[in-house]
Amino acid sequence: LYNLIRNPNLSIFQNLIMSSNFKNLYTSNNPPIQVTLKRGSYLESIHKVHAVVCDKKGRVLMCAGNPEYKSFIRSALKPFQAIPFVSSGASSQINDSLKSIAIACGSHKGTTAHARQAFKILWDYEIDVKKLKCPMVRNSPLLHNCSGKHASFLATCKKMNWPMETYLKGDHPLQIEIFRLISELLEIPASDIFAERDDCGAPTLYLKLIEMAKLYSILSSSENPELEQISRSMTMNPNLISDHNYFDTEIIKASHGQIISKGGAEGILCFGKINEGIGLALKVEDGSKRAKHAAGLHLLKQLEWITNLRIQDIEEKIYDFPKGVNLEVKGELKFQES
């Protein structure tokens, strides 16, 4: 079973998980992952991490801690908020549309290249930059890490003749459509999905980890046409998802586009294995960014989705601890037992 998770043969894999002795349950003997920060030989901080691997039907394959732990998905929702941008045909009217889709999915670092790509969406649709409702960064909303998402929202609204001034309201047609799509993908009523305002002003959803992992298993399965285009845009334009020497970009590059990586604030991190319909989601209870990255690399290493050499290379790029300060990760994903 472990080899199938790492390198699945889907026909065998599907038969196995549908067998009567495979149960979608988690047990108390699957403790959370523990990330500790040591300064010299002394323990300074401890972070607890819940994680789950599941398939497209939301069946738990492996977990550590509680796969039903609930949290806001934050920016890991962006690839799914981009679906109307693709399905409406709005993205296809932009030259080099895959880059426009990628910046809509990204949490970029506000470089000139990132701002230019977000602006291109507005330019092609003749939308004033002042219409963007994401926060100002250094006197421009284009430099905010969610500007691509907001630009794609506005382009979709213009394409569909929807109001542009209220595009972030929960009762706006765009947000209603996003809710509908998420409920359809998760196969749960839209009324069971709860939202609050994210830091950029857009709605974000309160989901179980298993639901986040299911979304990413579907995103990476290449079966849904819009999501296939979205996943392809992310893997072909990794520098637009975060940036060079930042986690999500480096994971996509290190895996040669075989893994989608998208983080969210407050310790959220999601992965999808391209063409294999497997998603991995994790949440750090205290919201630590350093702990989510450490736990993510630890689990990718356990699953053998990325080689050890590549993981070491990523660690060197994303961490800059003073001498004598180190992160240690303990624990592992465990299989579900009958």
C-alpha positions in Angstrom: 0.0 0.0 0.0 2.9 2.4 0.8 4.4 1.9 -2.6 1.0 2.6 -4.2 0.7 5.9 -2.4 4.1 6.9 -3.5 3.8 5.7 -7.1 0.2 4.6 -7.6 -1.1 2.3 -10.2 -4.6 3.6 -10.2 -6.5 0.5 -11.2 -5.0 -1.5 -8.4 -5.1 1.4 -6.1 -8.8 2.0 -6.6 -9.7 -1.6 -6.1 -7.7 -1.7 -2.9 -9.3 1.4 -1.3 -12.8 0.2 -2.3 -12.4 -3.2 -0.6 -14.5 -3.9 2.4 -11.7 -3.9 4.9 -10.5 -0.3 4.0 -12.2 2.2 6.3 -12.4 6.0 6.0 -11.6 6.4 9.7 -8.8 7.8 11.8 -7.7 6.5 15.1 -6.1 8.1 18.2 -2.9 6.2 17.6 -2.0 8.6 14.8 -0.5 11.5 16.7 0.1 14.8 15.1 3.4 15.7 13.5 5.6 17.6 16.0 8.0 20.4 14.8 10.4 21.7 17.4 12.8 24.6 17.3 16.0 24.2 19.2 18.5 26.9 20.1 21.7 25.1 20.8 20.8 22.0 22.8 17.7 23.6 24.4 14.1 23.3 23.2 12.6 26.7 22.5 9.3 26.1 20.7 6.9 23.2 19.8 4.4 23.2 16.9 1.7 20.6 16.5 0.7 19.7 12.9 -2.3 17.7 11.6 -2.1 16.2 8.1 -4.1 14.0 5.8 -3.7 12.3 2.4 -6.9 11.5 0.6 -8.2 10.6 -2.9 -10.7 12.3 -5.2 -13.7 10.8 -3.3 -12.4 12.2 0.0 -11.4 8.8 1.4 -8.6 9.1 4.0 -5.5 7.1 2.9 -3.0 8.3 5.5 -3.1 10.8 8.3 -1.2 12.2 11.3 -3.4 13.8 14.0 -7.0 14.7 13.1 -7.9 14.7 9.4 -11.2 16.4 10.2 -9.4 19.3 11.9 -11.2 22.5 10.8 -9.6 25.7 9.7 -9.9 28.5 7.1 -8.3 27.4 3.8 -7.0 31.0 3.3 -5.0 31.4 0.1 -4.9 27.7 -0.7 -8.4 28.4 -2.1 -7.1 30.5 -4.9 -6.9 27.8 -7.6 -10.6 27.1 -7.1 -11.6 30.8 -6.9 -10.0 31.0 -10.4 -12.4 28.5 -11.9 -15.0 31.1 -13.1 -12.1 33.1 -14.6 -11.4 30.0 -16.8 -14.9 28.6 -17.3 -16.4 32.0 -18.3 -13.8 32.3 -21.1 -12.4 35.5 -19.5 -8.9 34.1 -19.2 -8.8 32.9 -22.8 -9.2 36.5 -24.1 -5.9 37.4 -22.6 -2.6 36.9 -24.5 -0.6 34.1 -22.8 -3.7 33.1 -20.7 -1.8 30.5 -18.6 0.3 33.3 -17.0 -2.9 35.2 -16.2 -4.4 32.1 -14.6 -1.2 31.4 -12.7 -1.0 34.9 -11.2 -4.7 34.6 -10.2 -3.7 31.4 -8.2 -0.6 32.8 -6.8 0.4 34.5 -3.5 3.1 36.5 -5.2 5.8 38.7 -3.6 5.0 42.0 -5.3 7.9 42.2 -7.7 7.7 44.3 -10.8 7.1 41.1 -12.9 4.2 40.0 -10.6 2.6 43.4 -10.6 2.9 43.7 -14.4 1.2 40.3 -14.9 -1.7 41.3 -12.6 -2.0 44.6 -14.4 -2.1 42.9 -17.8 -5.4 41.3 -16.9 -6.8 44.7 -16.1 -5.3 46.3 -19.2 -6.7 43.7 -21.6 -10.2 44.3 -20.1 -9.8 48.1 -19.9 -10.4 48.0 -16.1 -9.1 50.9 -14.0 -6.5 49.8 -11.3 -8.6 51.7 -8.8 -11.3 49.0 -9.1 -9.0 46.6 -7.2 -10.2 46.2 -3.6 -7.2 44.4 -2.2 -5.1 46.4 0.3 -2.5 48.9 -0.9 1.2 47.9 -0.6 3.7 50.7 -1.2 0.9 52.9 -2.6 -0.3 50.3 -5.1 -2.8 47.5 -4.8 -1.0 45.7 -7.7 1.9 44.9 -5.2 -0.4 43.1 -2.8 0.1 39.3 -3.0 -3.6 38.8 -3.9 -3.7 41.3 -6.8 -3.8 38.6 -9.4 -6.8 37.0 -7.8 -8.6 40.3 -7.6 -7.8 41.3 -11.2 -9.2 37.9 -12.3 -12.3 38.5 -10.3 -12.8 41.9 -12.0 -12.2 40.5 -15.5 -14.7 37.7 -14.9 -17.3 40.2 -13.7 -16.8 42.3 -16.8 -17.0 39.3 -19.1 -20.2 38.1 -17.4 -21.7 41.6 -17.1 -21.8 41.3 -13.3 -21.4 44.3 -11.0 -17.8 45.3 -10.4 -18.1 47.5 -7.4 -19.4 44.7 -5.1 -17.3 41.8 -6.4 -16.2 40.8 -2.9 -19.7 40.6 -1.3 -20.9 37.2 -0.4 -24.1 37.6 -2.3 -22.4 38.8 -5.5 -22.9 36.4 -8.5 -19.2 35.6 -8.7 -18.9 34.6 -5.0 -22.2 32.6 -5.3 -20.7 30.8 -8.3 -17.5 30.0 -6.4 -19.5 28.6 -3.4 -21.6 26.5 -5.8 -18.5 25.1 -7.5 -16.8 24.2 -4.1 -20.0 22.5 -2.8 -20.2 20.5 -6.1 -16.5 19.4 -5.9 -16.8 18.5 -2.2 -20.3 17.0 -2.7 -21.7 18.8 0.2 -24.6 21.4 0.4 -23.5 25.0 -0.1 -25.3 25.8 3.1 -22.8 23.6 5.0 -19.9 25.8 3.8 -19.1 28.7 6.1 -17.0 31.8 5.0 -15.4 34.8 6.6 -13.4 37.7 5.2 -9.8 36.9 4.3 -7.1 39.6 4.9 -7.4 40.7 1.2 -11.2 41.2 1.6 -12.3 38.2 -0.4 -14.3 35.4 1.3 -12.4 32.4 2.5 -13.9 29.1 3.6 -13.9 27.1 6.9 -13.2 23.5 5.9 -12.0 20.2 7.3 -8.4 19.2 6.3 -9.8 16.2 4.5 -11.9 18.6 2.4 -8.9 20.6 1.5 -7.0 17.5 0.6 -9.9 16.3 -1.6 -9.9 19.6 -3.4 -6.2 19.2 -4.2 -6.7 15.6 -5.3 -9.3 16.8 -7.8 -7.2 19.7 -8.9 -4.2 17.4 -9.7 -6.3 14.6 -11.2 -6.5 16.2 -14.7 -10.1 15.1 -15.1 -11.9 18.4 -14.8 -11.1 20.6 -17.9 -11.0 23.9 -16.1 -9.0 22.5 -13.2 -6.6 20.8 -15.6 -5.9 24.2 -17.2 -5.5 25.8 -13.8 -3.0 23.1 -12.6 -1.1 23.3 -15.9 -0.8 27.1 -15.5 0.6 26.7 -12.0 3.2 24.0 -13.0 4.3 25.9 -16.1 4.6 29.3 -14.3 6.0 28.4 -10.8 7.6 31.9 -10.3 4.1 33.4 -10.4 2.8 31.2 -7.6 5.2 32.7 -5.0 8.6 33.5 -6.2 12.2 32.3 -6.7 13.5 31.0 -3.3 10.1 30.8 -1.8 8.4 27.5 -0.8 5.6 26.9 -3.3 7.6 27.9 -6.3 10.6 25.8 -5.3 8.4 22.7 -4.6 6.9 23.0 -8.1 10.3 23.5 -9.7 12.0 20.7 -7.7 9.3 18.2 -8.7 9.6 19.2 -12.4 5.9 20.2 -12.3 4.7 16.9 -10.8 3.5 18.5 -7.5 1.2 21.5 -7.0 2.0 23.3 -3.8 -0.1 26.2 -2.4 0.1 27.6 1.0 -2.2 29.7 3.0 -1.8 31.9 6.0 -2.0 30.6 9.6 -0.2 27.3 8.9 -2.2 25.9 5.9 -0.4 24.0 3.2 -1.8 21.9 0.4 -0.3 19.6 -2.2 -1.6 17.7 -5.2 0.3 14.9 -7.2 -0.3 15.6 -10.9 -2.3 12.9 -12.8 -2.6 10.7 -9.7 -5.7 12.1 -7.9 -4.0 12.3 -4.5 -4.1 15.4 -2.3 -2.2 16.2 0.9 -3.3 19.0 3.3 -1.8 20.1 6.6 -2.5 22.6 9.3 -0.2 23.9 12.1 -2.3 24.5 15.1 -0.5 27.7 16.1 -0.3 29.0 12.5 3.5 28.9 12.2 4.9 29.3 8.7 8.3 27.8 9.5 6.5 24.7 11.0 4.2 24.2 8.0 7.2 24.3 5.6 9.2 21.9 7.8 6.3 19.5 8.1 5.5 19.8 4.4 9.1 18.8 3.4 9.1 16.1 6.0 6.0 14.5 4.6 7.0 14.9 1.0 10.2 13.1 2.0 8.2 10.3 3.6 6.0 9.9 0.6 9.0 10.1 -1.7 7.3 12.6 -3.9 10.6 14.6 -4.0 14.2 13.3 -3.7 16.2 14.0 -0.6 18.7 16.1 -2.6 16.0 18.4 -3.8 14.5 18.7 -0.3 17.9 19.7 1.0 18.2 22.3 -1.8 14.8 23.8 -0.9 15.7 23.9 2.8 18.8 25.9 2.0 16.8 28.4 -0.1 13.9 29.0 2.3 15.5 28.9 5.7 18.0 31.4 7.1 18.4 30.4 10.8 21.2 31.8 12.9 24.0 29.4 13.7 22.9 26.9 16.4 19.2 27.2 15.7 17.5 24.2 14.1 14.1 22.7 13.3 13.4 19.1 14.0 10.4 17.2 12.8 9.0 14.0 14.4 6.1 11.8 13.4 4.8 10.4 10.2 1.7 9.7 8.2 0.1 6.4 9.1 -2.2 4.2 7.0 -5.8 3.6 8.0 -6.4 0.2 9.4 -9.4 -2.0 9.3 
